[in-house]
Amino acid sequence: MCNKLILADLEACFEGVIPSIISTADADGLPNISYLSHVAMVDDRHVALSNQFFAKTAANIRLNPHAMLLLVDARNSAQFRLQLVFAHTLEAGPLFKHISLQIDASSAQVGMAGIMKLRNLDVFRVVSIEAIPSQVETAEPLGLKRNRLIAAAKIADAIAAEADADGIIDAMLEGLRTEFGFEHGLLLQLDEGRNQLITIGSIGYAPSGIGSDIPVDEGVIGGAAAGGRLVKLSDMSRIRRFGAAVRDSSADENRTRAIPLPGMPDAMSQIAVPLIAAGTIRGVLFLESRDRIAFTGEDEAALSVIARQAAMALALSEKLSLETEPEQLVRAELPTSEKTVHVVHHRFDDSVFVDGDYVIKGVAGRLLASMLEQYQESGRVEFTNRQIRLDAALKLPDFKDNLETRLLLLRRRLEEKRLPIRLSRLGRGRIGLLIEGALRLSKDVV
């Protein structure tokens, strides 16, 4: 290839930040120029172009297989001209699915979900790559070079050292902050029963958004869960940002029984990486940044390794939580306050309110209501995962109920709300209940 350039040198050109331009000609040599939203590198000698709306370009290629492609490096505006020859069309397969997910996520950002569907990918062989001289000097952007392999290994070691969900989640998110420099992120768990993803870990947001949820198949996060593949957007200025704005007030929570999904209103880059263990999607790691092209190809590979390590560790911690540590007598502490703690459990959606503040709903709400009811009836303050799973009245899902992380979600939600009801981890598979006041529990009538 000319000037010893290879496709790997043009990595930033394939981020979709600056549209690429393709030039084709019909059988008579009449040229046609079109802009392309997605160009992907297939291997070291092939690229794939998304074929959505460009009927003329597609028709020309079938008559004349030669084309010229102009790519622009979004980091420094360097331009490259590629001479192409049409090879074949893809209508299925891993690459097609990956690009299709990217387009679906981008479409959802602008309210066009389901409209901009990928029809096929045209794959071209790259004959030559030519750097186009610029009148101004272009330079590589200055930035700290990080060894992603070493960083990923450190985070994997930190995750492997933890035995419970709390430690695993904190080790992963804190490692991404310290080792990778990513300041904003969420870890969401898949709730198959509700077909939603629920936030169980958070860094960089206030409020944290613990307990917020998003439907599978919706936006960048839902797309990664639905497709089981990484989804990345590198320039959010081209599309409307998905997700609820950060809200400090809890008034909407009380009215809607919905916790806002946190996010950066000025985010430029987003990436969602599925957590997969034993071939099953268990959640999504979501990160965002104010920088364009914040997540490189090396980041994608490293984050995929970290996400899979976390998924396996969380699955193992769930099984270990059944092996309850030896029980110790835990006495019910007398209320530290004479104040009455008013709790209302709405059984139609299992939502729980404490002193008028919305806490949680669904399975987690049902768990909290059950523990409070047992406390009120018998003074019980210690519970085990095994006993909870055997309680038929709780109507827990099957063996994939993720009880350990549901309890973690509930514990962190209570802490963030600073309510007079707390949960504490007493050991493996054991949880303690603390109420700072005299409990008054009421249930509405279904």
Secondary structure, 3 states (H helix, E strand, C coil): CHHHCCHHHHHHHHCCCCCEEEEEECCCCCEEEEEECCEEEEECCEEEEEECCCHHHHHHHHHCCEEEEEEECCCCCCEEEEEEEEEEEECCCHHHHHHHHHHHHHHHHCCCCCCCCCCEEEEEEEEEEEEECCCCCCCCCCCCCCCHHHHHHHHHHHHHCCCCHHHHHHHHHHHHHHHHCCCEEEEEEEECCCCEEEEEEEECCCCCCCCCEEECCCHHHHHHHHHCCCEEECCHHHCCCCCCCCCCCCHHHHHHCCCCCCCCCCCCEEEEEEEEECCEEEEEEEEEECCCCCCCHHHHHHHHHHHHHHHHHHHHHHHHCCCCCCCCCCCCCCCCCCCEEEEEEECCCCEEEECCEEEECHHHHHHHHHHHHHHHHHCCCEEEHHHHHHCHHHCCCCCCCCHHHHHHHHHHHHHHHCCCEEEEEEECCEEEEEECCEEEEEECCC
